[in-house]
Amino acid sequence: MKNTNIDFIVNVAKLHTVLSKEMDGRLWGVGLTDFIVLFYLNKSEWNKLRRIDLAEKVWLTASWITRLLLPMEKIGLVSRVADKYDARVSFVLLTEAGKTMFIDSFKREEFTDPILPRSYVGRVQDMINLMRELWGEITCK
């Protein structure tokens, strides 16, 4: 018995796994999720977000984002900044090294071409449109 919805869900999950494996080798020592963190920080005002807001954007729990950020802090891609008005709030700040790494990754032609060849641009846009219809806007505003 064929169930198209299940096929779709399994293939979306597989897509994430394939993208993670493929991108990990192209990101100079950071994983795809780390890269997504850099993406959202780069797009945010003042290159910083509250940890809880970043966790929501990256589709992780607050505790998981904290674990994810520790190695990124150690290698200097992000830093932790306390809110001067509320000690309970901390921000994640994209450092200059993190910004440079993020921007430099897009200068490389081969960054995404092996995964999403340019000949598929129209079809990729169709998939983006479908995802927006299903789940709303998923990119940083």
DSSP file with accessible surface (Angstrom, degrees, kcal/mol):
  #  RESIDUE AA STRUCTURE BP1 BP2  ACC     N-H-->O    O-->H-N    N-H-->O    O-->H-N    TCO  KAPPA ALPHA  PHI   PSI    X-CA   Y-CA   Z-CA
    1    1 A M              0   0  236      0, 0.0     2,-0.4     0, 0.0     0, 0.0   0.000 360.0 360.0 360.0 127.8    0.0    0.0    0.0
    2    2 A K        -     0   0  155      4,-0.0     2,-0.5     5,-0.0     0, 0.0  -0.747 360.0-173.2 -94.0 130.1    1.4    3.3   -1.1
    3    3 A N     >  -     0   0   69     -2,-0.4     4,-2.4     1,-0.1     5,-0.2  -0.919   5.9-169.1-124.1 102.7    1.2    6.3    1.3
    4    4 A T  H  > S+     0   0   97     -2,-0.5     4,-2.6     1,-0.2     5,-0.2   0.864  86.3  55.9 -61.2 -36.9    2.4    9.5   -0.4
    5    5 A N  H  > S+     0   0  121      2,-0.2     4,-2.4     1,-0.2    -1,-0.2   0.920 109.4  45.7 -63.6 -43.0    2.3   11.5    2.8
    6    6 A I  H  > S+     0   0   95      2,-0.2     4,-2.9     1,-0.2     5,-0.3   0.923 111.7  52.5 -66.2 -42.0    4.6    9.0    4.6
    7    7 A D  H  X S+     0   0   58     -4,-2.4     4,-2.4     1,-0.2    -2,-0.2   0.919 110.2  49.2 -57.4 -42.7    6.9    8.9    1.5
    8    8 A F  H  X S+     0   0   62     -4,-2.6     4,-2.4     2,-0.2    -2,-0.2   0.945 112.1  47.0 -62.1 -48.4    7.1   12.7    1.7
    9    9 A I  H  X S+     0   0  114     -4,-2.4     4,-2.3     1,-0.2    -2,-0.2   0.932 113.5  48.1 -62.0 -45.4    7.9   12.8    5.4
   10   10 A V  H  X S+     0   0   87     -4,-2.9     4,-2.6     1,-0.2    -1,-0.2   0.918 112.6  49.2 -62.7 -41.0   10.6   10.1    5.1
   11   11 A N  H  X S+     0   0   93     -4,-2.4     4,-2.6    -5,-0.3    -1,-0.2   0.867 108.8  51.9 -70.4 -33.5   12.1   11.8    2.1
   12   12 A V  H  X S+     0   0   52     -4,-2.4     4,-2.0     2,-0.2    -1,-0.2   0.931 111.9  47.6 -65.4 -42.5   12.2   15.2    4.0
   13   13 A A  H  X S+     0   0   58     -4,-2.3     4,-1.9     1,-0.2    -2,-0.2   0.925 112.7  48.8 -63.1 -42.0   14.0   13.5    6.9
   14   14 A K  H  X S+     0   0  130     -4,-2.6     4,-3.0     1,-0.2     5,-0.2   0.905 106.9  56.7 -64.0 -40.3   16.4   11.8    4.4
   15   15 A L  H  X S+     0   0   74     -4,-2.6     4,-3.0     1,-0.2     5,-0.2   0.924 105.7  50.4 -57.2 -44.3   17.0   15.2    2.8
   16   16 A H  H  X S+     0   0  102     -4,-2.0     4,-2.6     2,-0.2    -1,-0.2   0.930 112.1  47.4 -60.6 -43.8   18.1   16.6    6.1
   17   17 A T  H  X S+     0   0   69     -4,-1.9     4,-2.5     2,-0.2    -2,-0.2   0.936 113.8  46.6 -63.8 -46.2   20.5   13.7    6.7
   18   18 A V  H  X S+     0   0   62     -4,-3.0     4,-2.8     1,-0.2     5,-0.3   0.933 113.7  48.3 -62.5 -46.3   22.0   14.0    3.2
   19   19 A L  H  X S+     0   0   46     -4,-3.0     4,-3.0    -5,-0.2     5,-0.3   0.913 110.7  51.7 -61.3 -42.4   22.3   17.8    3.4
   20   20 A S  H  X S+     0   0   22     -4,-2.6     4,-2.2    -5,-0.2    12,-0.2   0.948 113.2  43.9 -59.4 -49.2   24.0   17.5    6.8
   21   21 A K  H  X S+     0   0  154     -4,-2.5     4,-0.8     1,-0.2    -2,-0.2   0.923 117.7  44.8 -63.3 -45.1   26.5   14.9    5.6
   22   22 A E  H  < S+     0   0   84     -4,-2.8     3,-0.4    -5,-0.2     4,-0.2   0.910 116.5  44.4 -66.9 -43.4   27.3   16.8    2.4
   23   23 A M  H >X S+     0   0   13     -4,-3.0     3,-1.9    -5,-0.3     4,-0.6   0.839  99.8  69.4 -74.7 -31.8   27.5   20.3    4.0
   24   24 A D  H >< S+     0   0   75     -4,-2.2     3,-0.7    -5,-0.3     5,-0.5   0.867  98.6  52.0 -55.7 -35.4   29.6   19.1    6.9
   25   25 A G  T 3< S+     0   0   74     -4,-0.8    -1,-0.3    -3,-0.4     3,-0.2   0.598 111.8  46.4 -76.6  -9.4   32.5   18.5    4.6
   26   26 A R  T <4 S+     0   0   41     -3,-1.9    -1,-0.2    -4,-0.2    -2,-0.2   0.383  94.0  76.5-110.7   0.7   32.3   22.0    3.1
   27   27 A L  S X< S-     0   0    2     -3,-0.7     3,-1.1    -4,-0.6    -1,-0.1   0.057  98.7-111.7-110.8  25.4   32.0   24.2    6.2
   28   28 A W  T 3  S-     0   0  127      1,-0.3    -3,-0.1    -3,-0.2     3,-0.1   0.899  86.0 -34.4  52.1  48.6   35.5   24.3    7.6
   29   29 A G  T 3  S+     0   0   77     -5,-0.5     2,-0.3     1,-0.3    -1,-0.3   0.497 115.5 101.1  91.9   0.7   34.9   22.3   10.7
   30   30 A V    <   -     0   0    7     -3,-1.1    -3,-0.3    -6,-0.2    -1,-0.3  -0.867  65.0-123.8-115.1 155.8   31.4   23.3   11.6
   31   31 A G     >  -     0   0   18     -2,-0.3     4,-2.4    -3,-0.1     5,-0.2  -0.328  31.4 -97.1 -88.9 176.2   28.2   21.3   11.0
   32   32 A L  H  > S+     0   0   21    -12,-0.2     4,-2.4     1,-0.2     5,-0.2   0.906 124.2  51.2 -61.3 -42.5   25.1   22.2    9.1
   33   33 A T  H  > S+     0   0   44      1,-0.2     4,-2.1     2,-0.2    -1,-0.2   0.915 109.4  50.9 -64.1 -39.9   23.2   23.2   12.3
   34   34 A D  H  > S+     0   0   30      1,-0.2     4,-2.3     2,-0.2    -1,-0.2   0.920 109.8  51.0 -59.3 -42.5   26.2   25.4   13.4
   35   35 A F  H  X S+     0   0   19     -4,-2.4     4,-2.5     1,-0.2    -2,-0.2   0.897 106.7  53.1 -63.1 -39.2   26.0   27.0   10.0
   36   36 A I  H  X S+     0   0   34     -4,-2.4     4,-2.5     2,-0.2    -1,-0.2   0.904 107.0  53.1 -64.2 -38.1   22.3   27.6   10.4
   37   37 A V  H  X S+     0   0    0     -4,-2.1     4,-2.4     1,-0.2     5,-0.2   0.951 110.0  47.4 -58.9 -47.6   23.0   29.3   13.7
   38   38 A L  H  X S+     0   0    1     -4,-2.3     4,-2.6     1,-0.2    -2,-0.2   0.898 109.4  55.4 -61.7 -38.2   25.6   31.6   11.9
   39   39 A F  H  X S+     0   0   48     -4,-2.5     4,-1.8     1,-0.2    -2,-0.2   0.948 110.7  42.9 -58.5 -50.7   23.0   32.3    9.2
   40   40 A Y  H  X S+     0   0   11     -4,-2.5     4,-1.1     1,-0.2    -1,-0.2   0.887 114.5  49.8 -68.3 -37.8   20.4   33.5   11.7
   41   41 A L  H  < S+     0   0    0     -4,-2.4     3,-0.4    -5,-0.2    -1,-0.2   0.911 109.8  51.8 -65.4 -40.0   22.8   35.5   13.7
   42   42 A N  H  < S+     0   0   36     -4,-2.6    -2,-0.2     1,-0.2    -1,-0.2   0.864 112.5  46.1 -63.8 -34.7   24.2   37.2   10.5
   43   43 A K  H  < S+     0   0  114     -4,-1.8    -1,-0.2    -5,-0.2    -2,-0.2   0.652  96.9  94.4 -81.2 -17.8   20.6   38.1    9.5
   44   44 A S  S >< S-     0   0   15     -4,-1.1     3,-1.9    -3,-0.4     2,-0.2  -0.377  90.1 -90.3 -79.8 157.2   19.6   39.5   12.9
   45   45 A E  G >  S+     0   0  135      1,-0.3     3,-1.3     2,-0.1    -1,-0.1  -0.437 113.3   1.8 -64.1 131.8   19.8   43.1   13.9
   46   46 A W  G 3  S-     0   0  186      1,-0.2    -1,-0.3    -2,-0.2    48,-0.1   0.665 117.2 -88.1  62.4  16.6   23.2   43.8   15.5
   47   47 A N  G <  S+     0   0   37     -3,-1.9    47,-2.9     1,-0.2     2,-0.3   0.834 100.3 105.4  54.0  36.3   24.2   40.2   14.8
   48   48 A K  E <   +A   93   0A  70     -3,-1.3     2,-0.3    45,-0.2    45,-0.2  -0.996  42.5 179.7-145.8 151.3   22.8   39.0   18.1
   49   49 A L  E     -A   92   0A  24     43,-1.8    43,-3.2    -2,-0.3     2,-0.1  -0.984  38.3 -99.0-142.8 151.9   19.8   37.1   19.3
   50   50 A R  E  >  -A   91   0A  97     -2,-0.3     4,-2.6    41,-0.2    41,-0.2  -0.454  39.7-118.5 -65.2 145.8   18.5   35.9   22.7
   51   51 A R  H  > S+     0   0   21     39,-1.9     4,-2.7     1,-0.2     5,-0.2   0.900 114.5  51.5 -55.2 -42.7   19.4   32.3   23.2
   52   52 A I  H  > S+     0   0   84     38,-0.3     4,-1.9     1,-0.2    -1,-0.2   0.895 110.5  48.3 -65.4 -37.5   15.7   31.3   23.4
   53   53 A D  H  > S+     0   0   51      2,-0.2     4,-2.2     1,-0.2    -1,-0.2   0.904 111.7  49.9 -68.6 -39.9   14.9   33.1   20.1
   54   54 A L  H  X S+     0   0    0     -4,-2.6     4,-2.2     2,-0.2    -2,-0.2   0.930 108.4  53.1 -63.9 -42.7   17.9   31.5   18.4
   55   55 A A  H  <>S+     0   0    2     -4,-2.7     5,-2.9     1,-0.2     4,-0.5   0.913 109.5  49.2 -57.9 -43.5   16.8   28.1   19.7
   56   56 A E  H ><5S+     0   0  148     -4,-1.9     3,-0.9     1,-0.2    -1,-0.2   0.917 110.7  49.2 -63.8 -42.8   13.3   28.7   18.2
   57   57 A K  H 3<5S+     0   0   67     -4,-2.2    -1,-0.2     1,-0.2    -2,-0.2   0.844 114.3  45.2 -65.4 -34.1   14.7   29.7   14.8
   58   58 A V  T 3<5S-     0   0    5     -4,-2.2    -1,-0.2    -5,-0.2    -2,-0.2   0.406 113.5-118.7 -91.9   1.7   17.0   26.7   14.6
   59   59 A W  T < 5S+     0   0  160     -3,-0.9     2,-0.3    -4,-0.5    -3,-0.2   0.868  73.0 120.1  65.6  39.6   14.1   24.4   15.8
   60   60 A L      < -     0   0   48     -5,-2.9    -1,-0.2    -6,-0.2    -2,-0.1  -0.844  66.8-100.8-126.0 165.8   15.9   23.2   18.9
   61   61 A T     >  -     0   0   86     -2,-0.3     4,-2.4     1,-0.1     5,-0.2  -0.415  37.1-109.8 -78.8 163.2   15.3   23.4   22.7
   62   62 A A  H  > S+     0   0   43      1,-0.2     4,-1.8     2,-0.2     5,-0.1   0.897 120.1  49.3 -61.5 -40.1   17.0   26.0   24.8
   63   63 A S  H  > S+     0   0   66      1,-0.2     4,-2.0     2,-0.2    -1,-0.2   0.894 110.4  50.5 -68.5 -36.0   19.1   23.4   26.5
   64   64 A W  H  > S+     0   0  122      2,-0.2     4,-2.4     1,-0.2    -2,-0.2   0.911 108.4  51.4 -68.5 -39.2   20.1   21.9   23.1
   65   65 A I  H  X S+     0   0    0     -4,-2.4     4,-2.4     1,-0.2    -1,-0.2   0.895 107.2  54.6 -65.4 -35.4   21.1   25.3   21.7
   66   66 A T  H  X S+     0   0   51     -4,-1.8     4,-1.3    -5,-0.2    -1,-0.2   0.943 110.3  45.5 -62.0 -45.4   23.3   25.9   24.8
   67   67 A R  H  < S+     0   0  132     -4,-2.0    -2,-0.2     1,-0.2    -1,-0.2   0.881 113.0  51.1 -64.0 -38.2   25.1   22.6   24.1
   68   68 A L  H  X S+     0   0   27     -4,-2.4     4,-0.8     1,-0.2    -1,-0.2   0.880 108.8  51.0 -66.6 -37.8   25.5   23.4   20.5
   69   69 A L  H  X S+     0   0    0     -4,-2.4     4,-2.7     1,-0.2     5,-0.2   0.758  90.2  79.0 -75.7 -24.4   26.9   26.9   21.2
   70   70 A L  H  X S+     0   0   74     -4,-1.3     4,-2.2     1,-0.2    -1,-0.2   0.931  98.7  39.4 -53.9 -53.5   29.6   25.7   23.6
   71   71 A P  H  > S+     0   0   73      0, 0.0     4,-1.8     0, 0.0    -1,-0.2   0.872 114.2  55.7 -66.3 -30.7   32.1   24.5   20.9
   72   72 A M  H  <>S+     0   0    3     -4,-0.8     5,-2.4     1,-0.2     6,-1.0   0.874 108.9  47.6 -67.3 -35.1   31.2   27.5   18.7
   73   73 A E  H ><5S+     0   0   49     -4,-2.7     3,-1.3     3,-0.2    -1,-0.2   0.912 108.0  56.0 -68.1 -41.8   32.1   29.8   21.6
   74   74 A K  H 3<5S+     0   0  182     -4,-2.2    -2,-0.2     1,-0.3    -1,-0.2   0.844 110.3  43.8 -61.6 -35.6   35.4   27.9   22.2
   75   75 A I  T 3<5S-     0   0  111     -4,-1.8    -1,-0.3    -5,-0.1    -2,-0.2   0.398 118.2-111.9 -93.4   4.6   36.6   28.4   18.6
   76   76 A G  T < 5S+     0   0   29     -3,-1.3    22,-0.5     2,-0.2    21,-0.4   0.651  81.4 121.1  84.0  17.7   35.5   32.0   18.6
   77   77 A L  S   <S+     0   0   11     -5,-2.4    18,-1.9    20,-0.2     2,-0.3   0.815  82.8  12.9 -81.2 -32.1   32.5   32.0   16.2
   78   78 A V  E     -B   94   0A   2     -6,-1.0     2,-0.3    16,-0.2    -2,-0.2  -0.924  67.5-155.2-136.2 162.2   30.0   33.3   18.7
   79   79 A S  E     -B   93   0A  39     14,-2.2    14,-3.0    -2,-0.3     2,-0.4  -0.954  20.4-116.9-136.7 161.3   30.2   34.9   22.1
   80   80 A R  E     -B   92   0A 125     -2,-0.3     2,-0.4    12,-0.2    12,-0.2  -0.820  28.1-172.1 -99.6 133.2   27.8   35.1   25.1
   81   81 A V  E     -B   91   0A  47     10,-2.5    10,-3.8    -2,-0.4     2,-0.2  -0.992  15.4-138.6-129.0 127.3   26.6   38.5   26.1
   82   82 A A  E     -B   90   0A  77     -2,-0.4     2,-0.5     8,-0.2     8,-0.2  -0.537  25.6-112.1 -80.9 148.4   24.6   39.2   29.2
   83   83 A D        -     0   0   38      6,-2.0     3,-0.4     3,-0.5     6,-0.2  -0.702  19.2-147.5 -78.5 124.8   21.7   41.6   29.1
   84   84 A K  S    S+     0   0  173     -2,-0.5     3,-0.1     1,-0.2    -1,-0.1   0.693  96.8  43.6 -70.1 -15.3   22.7   44.6   31.2
   85   85 A Y  S    S+     0   0  186      1,-0.3     2,-0.3     4,-0.0    -1,-0.2   0.632 121.1  32.7-101.0 -19.0   19.0   45.1   32.3
   86   86 A D    >   -     0   0   44     -3,-0.4     3,-1.7     3,-0.2    -3,-0.5  -0.871  58.5-162.1-145.2 108.3   18.0   41.5   33.0
   87   87 A A  T 3  S+     0   0  102     -2,-0.3    -1,-0.1     1,-0.3    -4,-0.1   0.701  90.4  64.7 -65.1 -18.5   20.5   39.0   34.4
   88   88 A R  T 3  S+     0   0  219     -6,-0.1     2,-0.4     2,-0.0    -1,-0.3   0.674  92.9  74.8 -77.7 -16.1   18.2   36.1   33.4
   89   89 A V    <   -     0   0   28     -3,-1.7    -6,-2.0    -6,-0.2     2,-0.4  -0.821  57.8-179.6-103.9 134.6   18.6   36.9   29.7
   90   90 A S  E     - B   0  82A  34     -2,-0.4   -39,-1.9    -8,-0.2     2,-0.3  -0.975  13.0-146.8-129.7 150.1   21.7   36.2   27.6
   91   91 A F  E     -AB  50  81A  35    -10,-3.8   -10,-2.5    -2,-0.4     2,-0.5  -0.784   9.9-135.0-109.8 155.4   22.4   36.9   24.0
   92   92 A V  E     -AB  49  80A   1    -43,-3.2   -43,-1.8    -2,-0.3     2,-0.5  -0.959  25.5-161.6-107.9 125.8   24.4   35.1   21.4
   93   93 A L  E     -AB  48  79A  52    -14,-3.0   -14,-2.2    -2,-0.5     2,-0.5  -0.922  17.9-129.0-113.2 131.4   26.6   37.4   19.4
   94   94 A L  E     - B   0  78A  10    -47,-2.9   -16,-0.2    -2,-0.5   -17,-0.1  -0.676  31.2-144.1 -75.2 120.4   28.2   36.6   16.1
   95   95 A T     >  -     0   0   31    -18,-1.9     4,-2.7    -2,-0.5     5,-0.2  -0.324  24.9-104.2 -79.7 170.3   31.9   37.4   16.4
   96   96 A E  H  > S+     0   0  145      1,-0.2     4,-2.7     2,-0.2     5,-0.2   0.899 124.4  52.1 -60.9 -39.3   34.0   38.9   13.6
   97   97 A A  H  > S+     0   0   56    -21,-0.4     4,-2.5     2,-0.2    -1,-0.2   0.908 110.6  47.7 -63.4 -41.4   35.5   35.5   13.1
   98   98 A G  H  > S+     0   0    0    -22,-0.5     4,-2.5   -21,-0.3    -2,-0.2   0.912 112.5  48.5 -65.5 -41.6   32.1   33.9   12.8
   99   99 A K  H  X S+     0   0   50     -4,-2.7     4,-2.9     2,-0.2     5,-0.3   0.928 111.9  49.5 -64.5 -43.3   30.9   36.5   10.4
  100  100 A T  H  X S+     0   0   69     -4,-2.7     4,-2.9     1,-0.2     5,-0.2   0.933 111.8  48.5 -61.7 -45.2   34.0   36.1    8.2
  101  101 A M  H  X S+     0   0   32     -4,-2.5     4,-1.5     2,-0.2    -1,-0.2   0.923 113.3  47.6 -61.1 -44.1   33.6   32.3    8.2
  102  102 A F  H  X S+     0   0   11     -4,-2.5     4,-0.8     2,-0.2    -2,-0.2   0.954 115.8  43.0 -62.5 -49.5   29.9   32.7    7.2
  103  103 A I  H >X S+     0   0   70     -4,-2.9     3,-1.0     1,-0.2     4,-0.6   0.917 111.4  54.4 -65.8 -42.7   30.5   35.2    4.5
  104  104 A D  H >X S+     0   0   59     -4,-2.9     3,-0.9    -5,-0.3     4,-0.6   0.829  97.8  64.9 -62.6 -30.7   33.6   33.4    3.1
  105  105 A S  H >< S+     0   0    2     -4,-1.5     3,-0.6     1,-0.2    -1,-0.3   0.847 100.5  51.3 -62.7 -30.9   31.6   30.2    2.7
  106  106 A F  H << S+     0   0  115     -3,-1.0    -1,-0.2    -4,-0.8    -2,-0.2   0.665  97.5  67.0 -80.9 -14.1   29.4   31.9    0.1
  107  107 A K  H << S+     0   0  150     -3,-0.9     2,-0.6    -4,-0.6    -1,-0.2   0.689  81.6  91.1 -77.3 -17.1   32.3   33.0   -1.9
  108  108 A R    X<  -     0   0   68     -4,-0.6     3,-1.6    -3,-0.6     4,-0.3  -0.691  68.0-153.0 -84.4 119.9   33.2   29.4   -2.8
  109  109 A E  G >> S+     0   0  120     -2,-0.6     4,-0.7     1,-0.3     3,-0.5   0.867  94.0  54.6 -57.4 -37.9   31.5   28.4   -6.0
  110  110 A E  G 34 S+     0   0   89      1,-0.2    -1,-0.3     2,-0.1    -4,-0.1   0.409  76.6 105.3 -82.3   6.2   31.4   24.7   -5.0
  111  111 A F  G <4 S-     0   0   10     -3,-1.6    -1,-0.2     1,-0.2    -2,-0.1   0.928 105.0  -4.8 -54.7 -52.5   29.6   25.4   -1.7
  112  112 A T  T X> S+     0   0   53     -3,-0.5     4,-3.2    -4,-0.3     3,-1.1   0.550 107.5  97.1-119.3 -10.0   26.2   24.1   -2.8
  113  113 A D  T 3< S+     0   0   47     -4,-0.7    -2,-0.1     1,-0.3    -3,-0.1   0.862  83.3  52.0 -55.0 -42.3   26.7   23.2   -6.5
  114  114 A P  T 34 S+     0   0   73      0, 0.0    -1,-0.3     0, 0.0    -2,-0.1   0.823 119.4  37.4 -65.1 -25.7   27.3   19.5   -5.9
  115  115 A I  T <4 S+     0   0   34     -3,-1.1    -2,-0.2     1,-0.2    -3,-0.1   0.881 133.7  20.9 -89.0 -45.0   24.2   19.2   -3.8
  116  116 A L  S  < S-     0   0   79     -4,-3.2    -1,-0.2     3,-0.0    -4,-0.1  -0.756  82.9-152.4-127.4  83.7   21.9   21.6   -5.7
  117  117 A P    >   -     0   0   51      0, 0.0     3,-2.2     0, 0.0     4,-0.1  -0.183  24.5-117.3 -57.8 148.0   23.2   22.1   -9.3
  118  118 A R  G >  S+     0   0  144      1,-0.3     3,-1.7     2,-0.2     4,-0.2   0.777 111.5  70.1 -59.7 -25.1   22.3   25.4  -10.9
  119  119 A S  G 3  S+     0   0  106      1,-0.3    -1,-0.3     2,-0.1     3,-0.2   0.682  96.1  55.4 -67.4 -12.6   20.3   23.6  -13.6
  120  120 A Y  G <> S+     0   0  104     -3,-2.2     4,-2.9     1,-0.2     5,-0.3   0.292  70.7 113.9-100.6  10.1   17.8   22.8  -10.8
  121  121 A V  H <> S+     0   0   95     -3,-1.7     4,-2.3     1,-0.2     5,-0.2   0.899  78.5  46.5 -52.1 -47.7   17.2   26.4   -9.7
  122  122 A G  H  > S+     0   0   48     -3,-0.2     4,-1.9    -4,-0.2    -1,-0.2   0.916 114.2  47.2 -63.1 -41.7   13.6   26.5  -10.9
  123  123 A R  H  > S+     0   0  166      2,-0.2     4,-1.9     1,-0.2    -1,-0.2   0.875 110.4  52.4 -69.3 -36.6   12.8   23.1   -9.3
  124  124 A V  H  X S+     0   0   44     -4,-2.9     4,-2.5     2,-0.2    -2,-0.2   0.925 108.1  51.5 -64.0 -42.2   14.4   24.1   -6.0
  125  125 A Q  H  X S+     0   0   84     -4,-2.3     4,-2.6    -5,-0.3    -2,-0.2   0.898 106.6  54.3 -63.1 -36.6   12.3   27.3   -6.0
  126  126 A D  H  X S+     0   0  105     -4,-1.9     4,-2.3     2,-0.2    -1,-0.2   0.915 108.8  48.6 -61.4 -41.0    9.2   25.2   -6.5
  127  127 A M  H  X S+     0   0   78     -4,-1.9     4,-2.7     2,-0.2    -2,-0.2   0.910 110.0  51.2 -65.8 -41.4   10.2   23.1   -3.4
  128  128 A I  H  X S+     0   0   56     -4,-2.5     4,-2.4     1,-0.2    -2,-0.2   0.932 110.3  49.7 -60.3 -44.1   10.8   26.3   -1.4
  129  129 A N  H  X S+     0   0   60     -4,-2.6     4,-2.1     2,-0.2    -2,-0.2   0.908 110.4  50.0 -62.0 -41.8    7.3   27.5   -2.4
  130  130 A L  H  X S+     0   0   65     -4,-2.3     4,-2.3     2,-0.2    -2,-0.2   0.937 110.3  50.0 -61.9 -45.0    5.8   24.2   -1.4
  131  131 A M  H  X S+     0   0   40     -4,-2.7     4,-3.2     1,-0.2     5,-0.4   0.895 109.5  51.6 -62.5 -38.5    7.5   24.3    2.0
  132  132 A R  H  X S+     0   0   88     -4,-2.4     4,-1.9     1,-0.2    -1,-0.2   0.897 109.5  49.9 -64.2 -40.4    6.3   27.8    2.6
  133  133 A E  H  < S+     0   0  161     -4,-2.1    -2,-0.2    -5,-0.2    -1,-0.2   0.899 118.4  39.6 -63.4 -40.4    2.7   26.8    1.8
  134  134 A L  H  < S+     0   0   89     -4,-2.3    -2,-0.2    -5,-0.1    -1,-0.2   0.907 137.2   9.9 -75.0 -45.5    3.0   23.9    4.2
  135  135 A W  H  < S-     0   0  143     -4,-3.2    -3,-0.2     1,-0.3    -2,-0.2   0.336  99.1-120.0-123.7   3.5    4.9   25.4    7.1
  136  136 A G     <  -     0   0   32     -4,-1.9    -1,-0.3    -5,-0.4     2,-0.2  -0.246  64.5 -16.6  83.0-176.2    5.1   29.2    6.5
  137  137 A E        +     0   0   78      1,-0.1     4,-0.1    -4,-0.1    -5,-0.0  -0.448  56.7 178.8 -65.1 127.8    8.2   31.3    6.1
  138  138 A I        +     0   0   64     -2,-0.2     2,-0.2     2,-0.1    -1,-0.1   0.426  50.2  87.5-114.5   0.8   11.2   29.5    7.3
  139  139 A T  S    S-     0   0   61      1,-0.1     2,-0.2   -99,-0.0   -99,-0.0  -0.618  90.2 -88.2 -98.2 161.6   14.0   31.9    6.6
  140  140 A C              0   0   15     -2,-0.2    -1,-0.1     1,-0.1    -2,-0.1  -0.436 360.0 360.0 -68.4 134.1   15.1   34.7    8.9
  141  141 A K              0   0  191     -2,-0.2    -1,-0.1    -4,-0.1     0, 0.0  -0.579 360.0 360.0 -92.6 360.0   13.1   37.9    8.4
